[in-house]
Amino acid sequence: MRLRPQRPLRTLLTTVTAGLAAAGCLTAAGPANANSPTGRASSASSDIGAGHACSPTVSLDRFSDALDKTTYDGTFVGNLSALAVDRNGDLAALSDRSSLFTLDRRTLSPTSAVPLADETGAALDSEGLVVDRDGTRLVSSETEPSVRRYSRDGRILDRLPVPDALRVAPAGRATANQTFEGLTLLPGGRTLLASMEYAISGDSTGIVRWQTWERRGGHAGHAGNPGSFVLGAQYAYRTDAGLGVPEVAATPDGRFLVLERGFTAGVGNTVRLYLADPRHATDTSGVENLTGQDGVRLVRKTLLADIVNCPSQGATAKQPQPNPLLDNVEGMVITGRTHGDLRVLLVSDDNQNAVQTTRFYYLRVRTP
């Protein structure tokens, strides 16, 4: 085992001052009324401790099943694995069956569907999504894994390098269907981060690697030349027992919201929301095996809420769940701020399965 000199992520966060400029106009999380087109709803509360509380720091404003088992222009609207806020405030929603939807910010109604493919025309197992500041789409696929840049109409513009160890075996040490799930761009637009869903071979169970890329050349907000990304530092994050990481989202101060998720047959889903702080974590890109007892400083995390404790608000489940509100939550995006609280939108992946639901969750999150 060889350790590179530690490079804390705080050196990557010196430009974190911008907040969420592109997301500030999203209004989908506003209070609903009886005529809301977005399914069952409850009005927003101004106090996290009121009747919508999931924990002292997280509340559920409402949920929506409006898109469950629907189609748009002949394309099934489901299998949703990631969300992002587009430049005009609407939502981009990624299907892991190689479709990218645009959703109206207020009603969630689809307004476009764009097919995605790799360089050979083959479908992706598309899992992570970022809308860059020039409007192009960065999409991770856990097939290889890969991160590609696409135009709005689905043309491949670029492909980012990936460390050999993170590739699916036999090319690397990752397991198929357990690679890049989360993808997020840090405030300032210079650093991109992807999270593995589960540990690679040789690392201890539950320790997942986070890979970063640094933008070189161009300008983060320049429509004609956004610049290219080169490999940056790598960090390690420990999940709760039996859980993986389906999504991460950078907060305005450079920390991360992290979803941890698992499923137990006959019991249902576990979905937990954490706040992660990587500023003192070790750069693990030179560490061959992560054992948890090797002097490596992991990303620190703080539990914000176990979603099982959210009020069900009349939700129903088509399979056993510890709370009927729960489903296979995979996507997450920060849509703005209200009175200092983050507005966070989650979505579940129904796997095009009759006993699962495409559900959107409108959360309000107070970060310590």
C-alpha positions as a LaTeX table, in Angstrom:
\begin{tabular}{lrrr}
\hline
Residue & $x$ (\AA) & $y$ (\AA) & $z$ (\AA) \\
\hline
Met1 & 0.00 & 0.00 & 0.00 \\
Arg2 & 1.38 & 3.38 & $-1.03$ \\
Leu3 & 0.11 & 6.71 & 0.29 \\
Arg4 & 0.39 & 9.94 & $-1.61$ \\
Pro5 & 0.87 & 13.12 & 0.38 \\
Gln6 & $-2.43$ & 14.27 & 1.80 \\
Arg7 & $-4.21$ & 16.97 & $-0.15$ \\
Pro8 & $-7.31$ & 18.15 & 1.77 \\
Leu9 & $-10.35$ & 19.10 & $-0.29$ \\
Arg10 & $-10.30$ & 22.57 & 1.26 \\
Thr11 & $-7.71$ & 23.43 & $-1.41$ \\
Leu12 & $-10.40$ & 22.71 & $-3.98$ \\
Leu13 & $-13.00$ & 24.88 & $-2.29$ \\
Thr14 & $-11.37$ & 28.27 & $-2.34$ \\
Thr15 & $-13.78$ & 29.44 & $-5.02$ \\
Val16 & $-16.91$ & 28.32 & $-3.18$ \\
Thr17 & $-18.76$ & 31.58 & $-2.85$ \\
Ala18 & $-21.26$ & 31.56 & $-5.67$ \\
Gly19 & $-24.11$ & 29.48 & $-4.21$ \\
Leu20 & $-26.74$ & 28.18 & $-6.59$ \\
Ala21 & $-27.17$ & 30.95 & $-9.13$ \\
Ala22 & $-28.61$ & 28.74 & $-11.82$ \\
Ala23 & $-31.05$ & 27.07 & $-9.45$ \\
Gly24 & $-32.35$ & 30.12 & $-7.68$ \\
Cys25 & $-35.42$ & 30.52 & $-9.85$ \\
Leu26 & $-36.84$ & 27.01 & $-9.34$ \\
Thr27 & $-40.25$ & 27.25 & $-7.72$ \\
Ala28 & $-41.55$ & 23.68 & $-7.90$ \\
Ala29 & $-41.15$ & 23.21 & $-4.15$ \\
Gly30 & $-43.59$ & 25.96 & $-3.30$ \\
Pro31 & $-46.80$ & 25.30 & $-1.35$ \\
Ala32 & $-49.45$ & 23.20 & $-3.09$ \\
Asn33 & $-53.18$ & 23.69 & $-3.11$ \\
Ala34 & $-56.21$ & 21.53 & $-3.78$ \\
Asn35 & $-55.87$ & 22.10 & $-7.51$ \\
Ser36 & $-52.19$ & 21.15 & $-7.67$ \\
Pro37 & $-51.40$ & 19.01 & $-10.75$ \\
Thr38 & $-48.56$ & 17.28 & $-8.90$ \\
Gly39 & $-50.48$ & 14.70 & $-6.90$ \\
Arg40 & $-51.08$ & 14.48 & $-3.17$ \\
Ala41 & $-49.66$ & 17.48 & $-1.39$ \\
Ser42 & $-49.54$ & 19.34 & 1.87 \\
Ser43 & $-48.82$ & 23.00 & 2.35 \\
Ala44 & $-45.32$ & 24.04 & 3.33 \\
Ser45 & $-44.57$ & 24.90 & 6.94 \\
Ser46 & $-42.28$ & 27.68 & 8.09 \\
Asp47 & $-40.99$ & 25.62 & 11.01 \\
Ile48 & $-39.00$ & 22.41 & 10.60 \\
Gly49 & $-40.32$ & 21.30 & 13.96 \\
Ala50 & $-43.94$ & 21.50 & 12.80 \\
Gly51 & $-46.10$ & 18.64 & 11.48 \\
His52 & $-43.95$ & 18.02 & 8.41 \\
Ala53 & $-40.77$ & 17.19 & 10.33 \\
Cys54 & $-38.65$ & 14.15 & 9.46 \\
Ser55 & $-35.99$ & 15.23 & 11.98 \\
Pro56 & $-34.94$ & 18.46 & 13.72 \\
Thr57 & $-33.21$ & 19.56 & 10.48 \\
Val58 & $-35.35$ & 18.09 & 7.67 \\
Ser59 & $-39.03$ & 18.45 & 6.79 \\
Leu60 & $-41.16$ & 17.06 & 3.99 \\
Asp61 & $-43.28$ & 19.75 & 2.38 \\
Arg62 & $-45.08$ & 17.35 & 0.04 \\
Phe63 & $-44.66$ & 14.53 & $-2.43$ \\
Ser64 & $-45.92$ & 13.89 & $-5.95$ \\
Asp65 & $-46.73$ & 10.70 & $-7.87$ \\
Ala66 & $-47.84$ & 12.66 & $-10.94$ \\
Leu67 & $-45.39$ & 10.99 & $-13.34$ \\
Asp68 & $-45.81$ & 7.43 & $-12.12$ \\
Lys69 & $-46.36$ & 5.02 & $-15.05$ \\
Thr70 & $-46.77$ & 7.79 & $-17.62$ \\
Thr71 & $-45.32$ & 8.24 & $-21.10$ \\
Tyr72 & $-44.20$ & 11.23 & $-23.14$ \\
Asp73 & $-43.96$ & 11.18 & $-26.93$ \\
Gly74 & $-43.82$ & 7.39 & $-26.85$ \\
Thr75 & $-41.11$ & 7.24 & $-24.16$ \\
Phe76 & $-41.78$ & 5.75 & $-20.74$ \\
Val77 & $-41.31$ & 8.40 & $-18.06$ \\
Gly78 & $-39.68$ & 6.47 & $-15.24$ \\
Asn79 & $-36.48$ & 4.68 & $-14.26$ \\
Leu80 & $-35.39$ & 8.11 & $-13.02$ \\
Ser81 & $-31.93$ & 8.08 & $-11.47$ \\
Ala82 & $-30.85$ & 11.74 & $-11.34$ \\
Leu83 & $-32.13$ & 15.31 & $-11.34$ \\
Ala84 & $-30.54$ & 18.65 & $-12.20$ \\
Val85 & $-31.72$ & 22.24 & $-12.52$ \\
Asp86 & $-31.52$ & 23.57 & $-16.06$ \\
Arg87 & $-30.37$ & 27.09 & $-16.87$ \\
Asn88 & $-33.96$ & 28.36 & $-17.21$ \\
Gly89 & $-35.02$ & 26.84 & $-13.90$ \\
Asp90 & $-36.79$ & 23.80 & $-15.32$ \\
Leu91 & $-35.72$ & 20.31 & $-14.27$ \\
Ala92 & $-33.58$ & 17.86 & $-16.21$ \\
Ala93 & $-34.40$ & 14.27 & $-15.24$ \\
Leu94 & $-32.22$ & 11.33 & $-16.26$ \\
Ser95 & $-33.53$ & 7.82 & $-16.88$ \\
Asp96 & $-31.10$ & 4.94 & $-16.45$ \\
Arg97 & $-32.52$ & 3.58 & $-19.71$ \\
Ser98 & $-30.70$ & 6.26 & $-21.75$ \\
Ser99 & $-33.34$ & 9.00 & $-21.84$ \\
Leu100 & $-33.00$ & 12.61 & $-20.68$ \\
Phe101 & $-36.22$ & 14.47 & $-19.95$ \\
Thr102 & $-36.98$ & 18.14 & $-19.41$ \\
Leu103 & $-39.71$ & 18.68 & $-16.79$ \\
Asp104 & $-41.70$ & 21.84 & $-16.20$ \\
Arg105 & $-40.51$ & 23.41 & $-12.96$ \\
Arg106 & $-44.03$ & 23.84 & $-11.55$ \\
Thr107 & $-46.07$ & 20.90 & $-12.83$ \\
Leu108 & $-43.34$ & 18.29 & $-13.48$ \\
Ser109 & $-44.93$ & 17.74 & $-16.89$ \\
Pro110 & $-42.36$ & 16.52 & $-19.45$ \\
Thr111 & $-41.65$ & 18.96 & $-22.28$ \\
Ser112 & $-38.91$ & 17.03 & $-24.10$ \\
Ala113 & $-37.24$ & 13.63 & $-24.20$ \\
Val114 & $-33.75$ & 13.16 & $-25.66$ \\
Pro115 & $-32.20$ & 9.70 & $-26.22$ \\
Leu116 & $-28.61$ & 9.17 & $-25.11$ \\
Ala117 & $-26.05$ & 6.60 & $-26.28$ \\
Asp118 & $-22.34$ & 5.84 & $-26.15$ \\
Glu119 & $-19.90$ & 6.33 & $-29.02$ \\
Thr120 & $-21.07$ & 3.12 & $-30.71$ \\
Gly121 & $-24.76$ & 3.94 & $-30.37$ \\
Ala122 & $-25.27$ & 1.49 & $-27.49$ \\
Ala123 & $-27.52$ & 2.36 & $-24.56$ \\
Leu124 & $-26.10$ & 3.64 & $-21.28$ \\
Asp125 & $-26.78$ & 2.68 & $-17.70$ \\
Ser126 & $-27.04$ & 6.41 & $-17.04$ \\
Glu127 & $-27.05$ & 7.33 & $-13.36$ \\
Gly128 & $-25.60$ & 10.79 & $-12.62$ \\
Leu129 & $-26.43$ & 14.18 & $-14.15$ \\
Val130 & $-25.01$ & 17.71 & $-14.05$ \\
Val131 & $-26.14$ & 20.64 & $-16.18$ \\
Asp132 & $-22.99$ & 22.65 & $-16.75$ \\
Arg133 & $-23.16$ & 26.42 & $-16.87$ \\
Asp134 & $-23.01$ & 26.45 & $-20.67$ \\
Gly135 & $-26.11$ & 24.24 & $-20.79$ \\
Thr136 & $-24.31$ & 21.03 & $-21.78$ \\
Arg137 & $-25.04$ & 17.85 & $-19.84$ \\
Leu138 & $-22.49$ & 15.78 & $-17.95$ \\
Val139 & $-23.80$ & 12.23 & $-17.61$ \\
Ser140 & $-22.26$ & 9.32 & $-15.73$ \\
Ser141 & $-22.89$ & 5.73 & $-16.76$ \\
Glu142 & $-22.05$ & 2.82 & $-14.49$ \\
Thr143 & $-21.49$ & 0.46 & $-17.42$ \\
Glu144 & $-17.73$ & 1.08 & $-17.74$ \\
Pro145 & $-18.05$ & 3.47 & $-15.73$ \\
Ser146 & $-17.84$ & 6.74 & $-17.65$ \\
Val147 & $-18.62$ & 10.45 & $-17.57$ \\
Arg148 & $-19.51$ & 12.05 & $-20.91$ \\
Arg149 & $-20.49$ & 15.55 & $-21.94$ \\
Tyr150 & $-23.57$ & 15.81 & $-24.16$ \\
Ser151 & $-25.17$ & 18.65 & $-26.06$ \\
Arg152 & $-28.80$ & 19.48 & $-25.32$ \\
Asp153 & $-29.82$ & 17.34 & $-28.32$ \\
Gly154 & $-27.85$ & 14.30 & $-27.15$ \\
Arg155 & $-24.60$ & 14.55 & $-29.15$ \\
Ile156 & $-21.41$ & 13.40 & $-27.38$ \\
Leu157 & $-18.99$ & 16.31 & $-27.01$ \\
Asp158 & $-16.36$ & 14.93 & $-24.64$ \\
Arg159 & $-15.46$ & 12.00 & $-22.40$ \\
Leu160 & $-13.65$ & 12.39 & $-19.10$ \\
Pro161 & $-10.75$ & 10.17 & $-17.99$ \\
Val162 & $-11.46$ & 7.54 & $-15.32$ \\
Pro163 & $-8.83$ & 5.93 & $-13.02$ \\
Asp164 & $-8.10$ & 2.32 & $-13.96$ \\
Ala165 & $-8.95$ & 1.00 & $-10.49$ \\
Leu166 & $-12.51$ & 2.36 & $-10.73$ \\
Arg167 & $-13.26$ & 0.54 & $-13.97$ \\
Val168 & $-15.42$ & $-2.57$ & $-13.99$ \\
Ala169 & $-13.47$ & $-5.84$ & $-13.75$ \\
Pro170 & $-11.51$ & $-7.22$ & $-15.52$ \\
Ala171 & $-10.33$ & $-3.79$ & $-16.68$ \\
Gly172 & $-10.38$ & $-2.54$ & $-13.08$ \\
Arg173 & $-11.55$ & $-3.45$ & $-9.59$ \\
Ala174 & $-15.17$ & $-2.30$ & $-9.64$ \\
Thr175 & $-18.25$ & $-4.52$ & $-9.80$ \\
Ala176 & $-20.77$ & $-4.08$ & $-12.60$ \\
Asn177 & $-23.80$ & $-2.02$ & $-11.59$ \\
Gln178 & $-21.97$ & $-0.66$ & $-8.52$ \\
Thr179 & $-19.92$ & 2.22 & $-9.94$ \\
Phe180 & $-20.59$ & 5.92 & $-10.67$ \\
Glu181 & $-24.06$ & 6.77 & $-9.30$ \\
Gly182 & $-23.75$ & 10.27 & $-7.87$ \\
Leu183 & $-22.48$ & 13.25 & $-9.88$ \\
Thr184 & $-22.28$ & 16.89 & $-8.75$ \\
Leu185 & $-20.53$ & 20.13 & $-9.65$ \\
Leu186 & $-19.15$ & 22.20 & $-6.80$ \\
Pro187 & $-20.08$ & 25.88 & $-6.53$ \\
Gly188 & $-17.81$ & 27.95 & $-8.71$ \\
Gly189 & $-17.99$ & 25.32 & $-11.44$ \\
Arg190 & $-14.33$ & 24.26 & $-11.30$ \\
Thr191 & $-14.60$ & 20.85 & $-9.56$ \\
Leu192 & $-16.76$ & 17.89 & $-10.58$ \\
Leu193 & $-17.27$ & 14.94 & $-8.23$ \\
Ala194 & $-18.60$ & 11.42 & $-8.86$ \\
Ser195 & $-19.36$ & 8.90 & $-6.13$ \\
Met196 & $-19.07$ & 5.15 & $-6.47$ \\
Glu197 & $-22.14$ & 3.33 & $-5.22$ \\
Tyr198 & $-20.27$ & 0.52 & $-3.46$ \\
Ala199 & $-16.69$ & $-0.45$ & $-2.58$ \\
Ile200 & $-14.24$ & $-1.72$ & $-5.18$ \\
Ser201 & $-12.42$ & $-5.03$ & $-4.78$ \\
Gly202 & $-9.64$ & $-4.78$ & $-2.18$ \\
Asp203 & $-11.33$ & $-2.00$ & $-0.20$ \\
Ser204 & $-13.27$ & $-2.74$ & 2.96 \\
Thr205 & $-17.01$ & $-3.22$ & 2.56 \\
Gly206 & $-18.81$ & 0.08 & 3.03 \\
Ile207 & $-15.90$ & 2.35 & 2.03 \\
Val208 & $-16.72$ & 3.99 & $-1.29$ \\
Arg209 & $-14.45$ & 6.20 & $-3.35$ \\
Trp210 & $-15.28$ & 9.70 & $-4.53$ \\
Gln211 & $-13.45$ & 10.85 & $-7.65$ \\
Thr212 & $-12.97$ & 14.51 & $-8.59$ \\
Trp213 & $-12.01$ & 16.28 & $-11.81$ \\
Glu214 & $-10.63$ & 19.81 & $-12.15$ \\
Arg215 & $-11.61$ & 22.11 & $-15.00$ \\
Arg216 & $-8.71$ & 23.25 & $-17.16$ \\
Gly217 & $-8.98$ & 26.08 & $-19.69$ \\
Gly218 & $-12.16$ & 27.72 & $-20.86$ \\
His219 & $-14.66$ & 29.28 & $-18.51$ \\
Ala220 & $-17.23$ & 27.56 & $-16.33$ \\
Gly221 & $-19.99$ & 29.78 & $-17.65$ \\
His222 & $-18.80$ & 30.20 & $-21.25$ \\
Ala223 & $-21.26$ & 28.73 & $-23.74$ \\
Gly224 & $-18.67$ & 28.18 & $-26.45$ \\
Asn225 & $-15.76$ & 26.87 & $-24.40$ \\
Pro226 & $-16.57$ & 25.37 & $-21.01$ \\
Gly227 & $-13.09$ & 23.87 & $-20.67$ \\
Ser228 & $-12.11$ & 20.25 & $-20.16$ \\
Phe229 & $-11.85$ & 18.25 & $-16.95$ \\
Val230 & $-8.72$ & 16.43 & $-15.81$ \\
Leu231 & $-8.44$ & 13.94 & $-12.96$ \\
Gly232 & $-8.22$ & 15.47 & $-9.50$ \\
Ala233 & $-8.10$ & 14.16 & $-5.96$ \\
Gln234 & $-10.01$ & 11.16 & $-4.68$ \\
Tyr235 & $-11.63$ & 10.66 & $-1.27$ \\
Ala236 & $-13.17$ & 7.86 & 0.77 \\
Tyr237 & $-16.61$ & 7.82 & 2.41 \\
Arg238 & $-17.99$ & 5.12 & 4.72 \\
Thr239 & $-21.64$ & 4.14 & 4.32 \\
Asp240 & $-23.91$ & 2.64 & 6.93 \\
Ala241 & $-23.93$ & $-1.17$ & 6.97 \\
Gly242 & $-25.63$ & $-2.62$ & 3.90 \\
Leu243 & $-26.23$ & 0.74 & 2.20 \\
Gly244 & $-24.82$ & 2.28 & $-0.98$ \\
Val245 & $-24.55$ & 5.84 & $-2.30$ \\
Pro246 & $-26.99$ & 6.58 & $-5.14$ \\
Glu247 & $-26.51$ & 10.37 & $-5.16$ \\
Val248 & $-24.50$ & 13.33 & $-3.88$ \\
Ala249 & $-25.24$ & 17.06 & $-4.20$ \\
Ala250 & $-22.81$ & 19.88 & $-3.43$ \\
Thr251 & $-24.16$ & 22.52 & $-1.04$ \\
Pro252 & $-23.45$ & 26.24 & $-1.49$ \\
Asp253 & $-20.67$ & 26.09 & 1.13 \\
Gly254 & $-18.85$ & 23.19 & $-0.53$ \\
Arg255 & $-20.10$ & 20.37 & 1.66 \\
Phe256 & $-22.31$ & 17.60 & 0.27 \\
Leu257 & $-25.73$ & 16.14 & 0.82 \\
Val258 & $-25.39$ & 12.36 & 0.48 \\
Leu259 & $-28.14$ & 9.83 & $-0.05$ \\
Glu260 & $-27.59$ & 6.37 & 1.34 \\
Arg261 & $-29.97$ & 3.67 & 0.23 \\
Gly262 & $-30.65$ & $-0.03$ & 0.60 \\
Phe263 & $-33.40$ & $-2.61$ & 0.09 \\
Thr264 & $-34.42$ & $-5.66$ & 2.09 \\
Ala265 & $-36.90$ & $-8.07$ & 0.51 \\
Gly266 & $-40.10$ & $-8.30$ & 2.53 \\
Val267 & $-39.17$ & $-5.20$ & 4.53 \\
Gly268 & $-38.60$ & $-2.43$ & 2.00 \\
Asn269 & $-36.25$ & 0.47 & 1.46 \\
Thr270 & $-33.88$ & 2.33 & 3.73 \\
Val271 & $-33.15$ & 5.92 & 2.67 \\
Arg272 & $-30.99$ & 8.24 & 4.77 \\
Leu273 & $-29.81$ & 11.78 & 4.14 \\
Tyr274 & $-26.37$ & 12.81 & 5.39 \\
Leu275 & $-24.32$ & 16.00 & 5.39 \\
Ala276 & $-20.72$ & 15.22 & 4.41 \\
Asp277 & $-17.66$ & 17.40 & 4.99 \\
Pro278 & $-14.56$ & 16.35 & 3.02 \\
Arg279 & $-12.32$ & 19.28 & 3.89 \\
His280 & $-9.91$ & 17.26 & 6.04 \\
Ala281 & $-10.16$ & 13.98 & 4.14 \\
Thr282 & $-7.11$ & 12.23 & 2.72 \\
Asp283 & $-6.51$ & 12.11 & $-1.02$ \\
Thr284 & $-6.85$ & 8.35 & $-1.60$ \\
Ser285 & $-5.94$ & 8.28 & $-5.30$ \\
Gly286 & $-2.58$ & 6.73 & $-4.38$ \\
Val287 & $-3.96$ & 4.28 & $-1.81$ \\
Glu288 & $-4.28$ & 0.80 & $-3.29$ \\
Asn289 & $-6.50$ & $-0.70$ & $-0.59$ \\
Leu290 & $-8.71$ & 1.12 & 1.90 \\
Thr291 & $-9.10$ & $-0.89$ & 5.08 \\
Gly292 & $-10.49$ & 1.73 & 7.42 \\
Gln293 & $-7.46$ & 1.21 & 9.67 \\
Asp294 & $-4.73$ & 2.58 & 7.43 \\
Gly295 & $-4.43$ & 6.14 & 8.71 \\
Val296 & $-6.65$ & 7.46 & 5.92 \\
Arg297 & $-8.98$ & 10.22 & 7.07 \\
Leu298 & $-12.43$ & 9.54 & 5.66 \\
Val299 & $-15.01$ & 12.13 & 4.66 \\
Arg300 & $-16.87$ & 13.13 & 7.82 \\
Lys301 & $-20.64$ & 12.72 & 7.82 \\
Thr302 & $-23.57$ & 13.81 & 9.97 \\
Leu303 & $-27.03$ & 12.24 & 9.81 \\
Leu304 & $-29.67$ & 14.79 & 8.84 \\
Ala305 & $-32.66$ & 12.46 & 8.55 \\
Asp306 & $-33.76$ & 8.88 & 8.12 \\
Ile307 & $-36.60$ & 9.26 & 5.62 \\
Val308 & $-38.54$ & 6.46 & 7.34 \\
Asn309 & $-39.33$ & 9.05 & 10.03 \\
Cys310 & $-40.97$ & 11.51 & 7.63 \\
Pro311 & $-44.76$ & 11.87 & 7.84 \\
Ser312 & $-46.38$ & 9.63 & 5.23 \\
Gln313 & $-48.88$ & 12.37 & 4.25 \\
Gly314 & $-51.28$ & 9.80 & 2.83 \\
Ala315 & $-48.75$ & 8.03 & 0.63 \\
Thr316 & $-49.41$ & 4.44 & $-0.33$ \\
Ala317 & $-46.93$ & 1.69 & $-1.20$ \\
Lys318 & $-47.37$ & $-1.18$ & $-3.64$ \\
Gln319 & $-44.94$ & $-3.44$ & $-1.77$ \\
Pro320 & $-43.93$ & $-3.82$ & 1.90 \\
Gln321 & $-42.29$ & $-0.66$ & 3.27 \\
Pro322 & $-41.52$ & 0.45 & 6.83 \\
Asn323 & $-43.20$ & 3.74 & 5.83 \\
Pro324 & $-45.51$ & 3.80 & 2.77 \\
Leu325 & $-43.81$ & 7.03 & 1.71 \\
Leu326 & $-40.60$ & 5.15 & 0.92 \\
Asp327 & $-39.51$ & 3.81 & $-2.43$ \\
Asn328 & $-36.27$ & 3.29 & $-4.35$ \\
Val329 & $-34.95$ & 6.86 & $-4.03$ \\
Glu330 & $-32.02$ & 7.51 & $-6.40$ \\
Gly331 & $-32.01$ & 11.16 & $-7.53$ \\
Met332 & $-31.46$ & 14.38 & $-5.60$ \\
Val333 & $-30.97$ & 18.04 & $-6.48$ \\
Ile334 & $-30.78$ & 21.26 & $-4.46$ \\
Thr335 & $-33.25$ & 23.62 & $-6.10$ \\
Gly336 & $-32.71$ & 26.80 & $-4.07$ \\
Arg337 & $-32.95$ & 28.33 & $-0.61$ \\
Thr338 & $-35.79$ & 29.69 & 1.51 \\
His339 & $-35.07$ & 31.56 & 4.75 \\
Gly340 & $-31.67$ & 29.86 & 4.95 \\
Asp341 & $-33.05$ & 26.34 & 4.43 \\
Leu342 & $-32.07$ & 24.33 & 1.35 \\
Arg343 & $-34.89$ & 23.25 & $-0.94$ \\
Val344 & $-34.10$ & 19.66 & $-1.91$ \\
Leu345 & $-35.95$ & 17.50 & $-4.41$ \\
Leu346 & $-35.65$ & 13.69 & $-4.39$ \\
Val347 & $-36.97$ & 11.20 & $-6.93$ \\
Ser348 & $-37.39$ & 7.44 & $-6.84$ \\
Asp349 & $-36.52$ & 4.99 & $-9.61$ \\
Asp350 & $-39.49$ & 2.71 & $-10.25$ \\
Asn351 & $-37.41$ & 0.31 & $-12.40$ \\
Gln352 & $-40.47$ & 0.19 & $-14.70$ \\
Asn353 & $-41.88$ & $-2.21$ & $-12.12$ \\
Ala354 & $-45.58$ & $-2.45$ & $-11.27$ \\
Val355 & $-44.92$ & $-2.60$ & $-7.52$ \\
Gln356 & $-42.62$ & 0.46 & $-7.45$ \\
Thr357 & $-43.47$ & 4.14 & $-7.83$ \\
Thr358 & $-41.94$ & 7.16 & $-9.51$ \\
Arg359 & $-42.24$ & 9.63 & $-6.63$ \\
Phe360 & $-40.90$ & 13.14 & $-6.08$ \\
Tyr361 & $-40.17$ & 14.33 & $-2.52$ \\
Tyr362 & $-39.99$ & 18.05 & $-1.71$ \\
Leu363 & $-37.75$ & 18.52 & 1.32 \\
Arg364 & $-36.56$ & 21.51 & 3.29 \\
Val365 & $-33.12$ & 20.96 & 4.85 \\
Arg366 & $-31.34$ & 22.99 & 7.46 \\
Thr367 & $-27.59$ & 22.28 & 7.43 \\
Pro368 & $-25.74$ & 22.66 & 10.77 \\
\hline
\end{tabular}
